[in-house]
Amino acid sequence: TRADSTAAAAAGAPQAAAPAVAPGAPAAAVPASTGPAARAVTVRSPLYEYTFSTRGGALTSAELLRFPSYVHRGEHVQLVPRGAGDVLSGTAVAAGRTLDLRTAEFTPSTERLVVDSLGGPRTLTFTATQNGAPVAEVAYTFRPNDYVVDVRGRLLGLGGSGTLYTSLGTGLAPHDAKEHNTQRELSFVAWNGRRVEREYLSKIKPGQQDTITGPLSWAGVRDRYFLMALIPQGRAFTRLVAVDQPDESYNVAGDALVSPRAAATVALPVGPDGAFAYRAYLGPLEHGRLVAVGNQLEEVNPYGYRWLRPIVRPIAAFVLWSLRELHGQFRMPYGWVLVLFGVLVRLVTWPLNARAMRAQMKNMAVQPQLQARMKEIQTKWAKEPQRQQQEMMAMYKEMGVNPFSMMSGCLPMLIPMPVLITLFFVFQGAIEFRGTRFAYLPDLSLRDPYYLLPILLVVSMFGLQWISTKLSGMEQNPQTKTMLYTMPLMMGFFFWFMPSGLNLYYVSSNLASLPQQLMIAQERRRATEAQKAADLAKLPRRPGAAKELPRRR
């Protein structure tokens, strides 16, 4: 079984006075203690409520008070999973000696700590003794409006340089709706100075021990919206090691789900004085907060595929900043922020879109004549490729068409595409929309319960296509007719189960572009009619044709 394989992975651990962890191997579970019952120590601020245990000085609960849980209605998001009683605790090894902090009884400096803006940062200190002598000290410093916890400690019982193996627990507790697919995103992450290394918990096989080698500037565990990360101060982590654990089953709104589990530790070198220091980020994946932490922690949430990130990353930062500013400065609900942002993007890209539409319509206007002439030349000079190419170039010159006009006409349309692609990645995982209501939408991070927005998206796209083809008065080739119907349906199918916030933005953007599309179509119709009149005027007239016309009417 998975539990047996985990036990086997830790079977080679050296034994000290209490069960210990082998160098480089994470703890599978907190060993049983025969000492007095552990006491809970709580720390509360406007943002969070953390609970620590006097056994191991471990973090046993981390509630984020501004984010509701979808798993336990009426409660808040909980980061520490069930049964993970050793988070931020661990084992120290030096010169063949093992000090298991997980079973040590710590004495706290207070039983309850309130952190608010009036008092500023507050510190909670844990001290462990053995046979009356102190063996470890750990101090946690908290700030009222920050999810960062400063951790400083000293190991007094090692007697030399060694390594501290600090536990990250067994993942994050389930707290999101089924549609969020959070369990798919649950992974251990680390920054090696060049890129984010990621190990999905679901891919860690029974009996397998996965390692992310260092040096690591930070390491942690994340899901779609939340993060628990440790950032060493001074020496870097040398590695992160994860071992498979039994999955956790839970229910959300009647749906039975499974969350993968794996126990992980990070290894931090400790000097002869036994001192160590790191910061712990225990909070949401908010881009601004991650940037403020430093150490490139914002890279934990990269947008888009790796080859797209150099383009997407700066645009994503600007988009998120814009959304927060519109929301904060104008006190505007995020639903209206998305609507306004969709309109603003269309206004900014108006000149580029106008140029692209004009070029596209110009190409479409000459397509029937162009294709007929091309077919004629290809048939006539089928056996003389060189002559065929010369005739083609002569035809382009005669009709005033650049052979690369189709491509050049598309270039202006491609310029706004990085923005649209970035928005797609950003809106799917933006925690700003999680739990946010707008109009009839209960949550902008979930799909539209009545599918009105995807339907409106299809209708608006069909309207844009219809205006650009029908109202412009241009002849349509079979490909254009096919695209008129298939493209909106394809997009509707793609966006059917997408977050309603993403649909809201694209619908707003499409509706905002209707006036421009209508103006360009009317402009094209006038140009087409003028061209037809000019062509008609060039035709030779038969004698008496002018007199016959009134009688035909």
C-alpha positions, -999 to 999 in steps of 0.1 A, spaced: 0 0 0 10 37 -2 14 39 35 36 8 36 58 23 8 62 55 28 72 36 59 97 16 38 112 48 24 120 60 59 131 26 73 168 34 71 165 64 94 191 64 123 176 61 157 182 86 185 164 90 218 133 95 197 124 84 162 143 105 138 146 113 101 174 101 79 195 128 63 177 139 32 146 119 39 113 137 49 92 127 79 63 105 71 44 114 102 48 129 136 61 102 160 39 94 190 49 111 222 45 98 257 49 133 273 22 156 285 -6 167 262 4 194 237 -11 228 242 -23 251 214 -10 286 210 -29 310 187 -18 341 168 -45 363 153 -44 393 130 -69 409 106 -56 386 78 -50 352 95 -53 330 126 -23 306 131 -23 279 157 10 264 169 16 234 191 38 232 221 50 199 207 77 207 182 66 243 180 49 232 149 22 251 129 -10 230 131 -35 254 116 -33 284 92 -66 301 85 -68 329 60 -96 351 73 -104 369 40 -109 338 19 -140 315 23 -136 278 21 -157 259 -5 -151 226 13 -164 237 47 -191 263 42 -190 291 67 -153 286 74 -121 301 61 -94 287 39 -72 263 58 -36 257 46 -24 229 69 -39 196 59 -54 171 83 -29 151 102 1 172 93 13 180 128 49 188 121 48 218 97 77 242 103 91 217 128 116 190 119 149 172 126 185 184 129 215 162 122 251 169 130 282 147 134 261 116 136 238 130 162 201 136 156 179 161 174 142 154 167 123 187 173 90 172 164 87 153 197 103 180 219 81 199 243 84 236 239 75 264 263 58 294 246 63 330 256 25 335 256 -6 313 250 -23 338 227 -9 366 206 -30 394 189 -13 412 161 -28 445 150 -18 478 135 -17 495 168 9 471 183 29 465 151 50 433 147 48 408 176 71 379 184 62 344 197 91 325 212 93 287 218 120 272 241 127 235 244 146 219 272 160 184 278 170 173 313 166 209 324 190 222 297 178 243 267 183 224 234 164 247 209 149 282 206 125 293 179 111 328 175 82 336 151 77 373 143 43 384 128 31 416 112 -6 426 111 -10 432 74 14 407 60 14 370 54 52 368 59 64 352 92 101 358 102 115 326 118 148 327 137 161 299 159 191 283 175 199 246 180 218 242 213 221 205 214 240 196 182 275 204 191 287 214 156 277 222 120 249 202 106 216 203 86 181 212 97 153 194 79 122 215 81 88 200 73 65 215 47 38 191 57 19 169 33 6 195 8 -22 220 14 -56 213 28 -85 211 3 -105 244 3 -116 250 -33 -146 241 -55 -145 211 -78 -144 235 -109 -112 251 -96 -93 218 -102 -70 227 -73 -59 192 -67 -43 192 -102 -22 222 -93 -11 209 -60 27 207 -62 60 213 -44 79 242 -60 113 257 -56 134 284 -73 170 273 -83 180 308 -95 171 302 -131 136 287 -132 109 272 -110 113 235 -104 79 218 -98 69 184 -85 32 176 -88 20 156 -57 -2 135 -80 28 123 -99 49 111 -70 45 73 -72 42 49 -42 76 41 -28 92 69 -48 113 97 -33 114 128 -54 142 154 -49 146 189 -61 183 197 -58 197 231 -48 209 256 -41 173 268 -37 164 304 -30 129 294 -18 108 262 -16 73 255 -8 39 239 -17 12 256 -38 -22 250 -54 -41 272 -78 -46 301 -54 -25 297 -22 11 291 -12 32 280 17 68 289 10 100 291 30 127 316 20 161 310 37 180 340 51 217 336 44 225 301 33 203 285 6 183 253 9 204 224 -4 174 203 -15 137 195 -12 127 159 -7 92 145 -10 78 111 -2 44 98 -12 16 96 13 -20 82 13 -45 104 -6 -71 124 13 -107 120 4 -132 148 9 -166 161 -4 -176 194 -19 -213 201 -25 -220 164 -27 -190 156 -51 -165 131 -38 -130 143 -45 -94 131 -38 -65 153 -29 -30 138 -34 -6 138 -4 32 137 0 54 146 29 83 170 21 112 186 39 138 212 30 174 209 40 191 240 55 228 240 65 234 251 101 267 266 113 286 256 145 266 281 165 234 263 156 216 295 143 192 294 114 168 319 99 141 319 72 109 336 63 76 318 58 50 330 34 16 316 43 -10 332 21 -26 338 -13 -9 339 -47 -13 377 -50 12 390 -74 19 423 -55 25 405 -22 48 380 -38 68 407 -55 71 425 -21 86 394 -5 115 394 -29 138 366 -39 117 363 -71 89 346 -52 65 359 -78 80 333 -102 60 307 -83 30 317 -104 43 321 -139 18 329 -166 16 309 -199 40 284 -214 77 288 -208 85 300 -243 58 327 -239 68 340 -205 93 366 -216 64 384 -234 36 375 -211 53 383 -178 56 421 -181 21 423 -196 7 402 -168 23 425 -142 7 455 -159 -27 439 -162 -28 429 -126 -17 463 -115 -43 479 -136 -71 457 -122 -61 464 -86 -58 501 -93 -93 503 -109 -107 483 -80 -89 502 -52 -88 538 -65 -124 539 -78 -138 514 -53 -152 495 -82 -164 459 -79 -142 435 -99 -171 427 -122 -173 463 -134 -135 464 -134 -135 436 -160 -161 453 -181 -143 487 -180 -109 470 -187 -124 452 -218 -136 486 -231 -102 503 -224 -82 475 -241 -104 480 -272 -99 518 -271 -61 515 -268 -59 490 -296 -84 509 -318 -58 523 -343 -42 489 -347 -75 471 -352 -87 498 -377 -56 493 -398 -59 456 -397 -96 456 -406 -90 480 -435 -62 458 -448 -83 426 -443 -113 441 -461 -92 454 -489 -78 419 -495 -112 404 -493 -126 428 -518 -101 418 -545 -101 381 -537 -127 370 -562 -110 387 -592 -76 377 -578 -84 340 -575 -101 339 -610 -70 355 -626 -47 331 -607 -66 301 -618 -65 313 -654 -27 318 -653 -21 285 -636 -41 267 -662 -25 285 -692 11 282 -681 8 249 -662 39 235 -680 60 266 -677 66 274 -640 90 303 -647 65 319 -671 37 313 -646 56 331 -619 63 361 -642 26 363 -651 16 362 -615 39 391 -606 25 410 -636 -10 403 -624 -2 416 -589 13 448 -603 -17 453 -627 -42 449 -598 -22 470 -574 -18 441 -549 12 433 -528 18 395 -529 25 397 -492 -5 419 -485 -24 392 -468 4 387 -443 11 424 -438 -26 430 -433 -26 405 -404 4 420 -387 -15 448 -370 -40 423 -358 -12 402 -342 1 431 -321 -28 430 -295 -26 392 -293 0 391 -265 -24 411 -244 -53 388 -251 -32 357 -245 -19 372 -212 -54 380 -201 -64 344 -207 -37 331 -184 -41 358 -158 -79 356 -155 -79 318 -151 -59 320 -119 -64 355 -105 -73 352 -68 -89 386 -70 -119 369 -86 -122 340 -62 -154 343 -42 -163 377 -59 -200 381 -68 -212 402 -98 -248 407 -109 -263 371 -111 -228 355 -111 -221 340 -76 -183 337 -82 -162 352 -110 -137 324 -106 -163 298 -115 -183 292 -147 -215 310 -154 -242 289 -138 -267 297 -166 -241 299 -194 -254 332 -205 -220 348 -210 -206 320 -233 -238 323 -254 -235 360 -255 -198 355 -265 -209 334 -295 -236 359 -305 -212 388 -303 -185 370 -323 -211 361 -349 -222 397 -350 -186 409 -356 -181 383 -384 -215 392 -400 -208 429 -399 -174 425 -415 -187 403 -443 -224 411 -450 -226 448 -442 -194 455 -461 -210 444 -493 -181 423 -503 -184 390 -521 -176 360 -499 -156 330 -508 -164 295 -493 -137 298 -467 -151 331 -454 -186 317 -452 -173 287 -433 -154 309 -408 -185 330 -403 -203 301 -386 -175 278 -373 -152 303 -355 -179 316 -330 -191 281 -323 -155 269 -317 -149 298 -293 -182 292 -275 -172 256 -270 -138 266 -257 -152 292 -232 -182 271 -221 -166 260 -188 -142 288 -184 -144 312 -154 -172 337 -157 -148 365 -151 -128 355 -183 -161 353 -202 -172 387 -189 -140 403 -201 -142 389 -236 -179 397 -240 -172 433 -229 -143 435 -253 -164 421 -282 -193 445 -276 -169 474 -274 -155 466 -308 -189 465 -325 -190 503 -333 -155 502 -349 -164 471 -369 -196 488 -381 -177 520 -391 -151 500 -411 -178 479 -428 -197 510 -439 -165 525 -451 -157 494 -471 -193 493 -486 -189 529 -498 -155 520 -513 -169 489 -530 -199 507 -545 -176 535 -557 -153 509 -573 -182 491 -590 -195 525 -604 -160 533 -617 -158 498 -633 -192 503 -649 -182 537 -663 -152 521 -680 -173 496 -699 -179 504 -737 -215 514 -744 -235 502 -774 -252 529 -795 -286 537 -781 -279 519 -748 -287 551 -729 -321 553 -745 -330 517 -737 -323 519 -700 -354 539 -690 -376 514 -709 -361 484 -689 -370 501 -657 
